[in-house]
């Protein structure tokens, strides 16, 4: 078998319009790379943004989609640093294909006992949650507000923050999501379709939250900014609404607020090897011990990517959609 299947786009646009399944040659790894037979990849919001040409990385067309996956090494690098047969977690530009070549130093052996469904989502969201909590300056007893609390990332932050004694408020758009998040440990869940975010935050916290983790932007981002206490900080890491935050300059000035961006790629690049090891070790041990859980909604074979995307777009979804091969 010298050919493989891949899902690619030749032009940016809506996934349902531009993605197609193609056969292509299996790639040959360079001397410093390992080749991985991909077994599972999850669908993240960043994948959709990338296909639409709206992400921080511009696709080199034609391109495959997906940034995060798990698979088995089927060809090692020249130093045999990751032996053939090793199950590895990795990120790469374009994982919606059967084989991927990745620099050997960029892959992480998957911990024994971790399922593919968990391993393929053990990188981006858990590390973003961990990294943002680490760099936020939040201390025990502080309040953090998480927009899009019912997202995979939101659920992880709730669980990790609770372990540090940080109080968590989060926003949802449907009442049935409240119970789920409270069960995970959220102290306050606000349905922004029915409740006034800033009013509830001030009533419950007295002075506002210390930090906001915002993945939404737009009007909700502006309301979240107004929910900060004096000297507070908003960390922006996503744009689910596809609209920029209308910034209230007066608020920034008189409440001495900070707004900063967080991107996992940049944060990881700033760590030394020991800090990187600690980050992965902490995140993986959380996931393995089930102290921190991730949810899986459904799995689809790679060829059924269209059905998978329909499931991904469905409202009320609680877990990740996984593409397997």
PyMOL commands that set and color helices and strands:
alter all, ss='L'
color gray80, all
select helices_A, chain A and resi 15-18+45-51+104-106+116-119+124-136+152-163+176-184+197-205+218-225+249-254+264-270+273-289+302-313
alter helices_A, ss='H'
color red, helices_A
select strands_A, chain A and resi 3-9+19-25+33-42+63-64+68-75+87-91+99-103+108-109+143-146+167-172+188-191+209-214+228-236+258-261+296-301+320-324
alter strands_A, ss='S'
color yellow, strands_A
deselect
rebuild
show_as cartoon
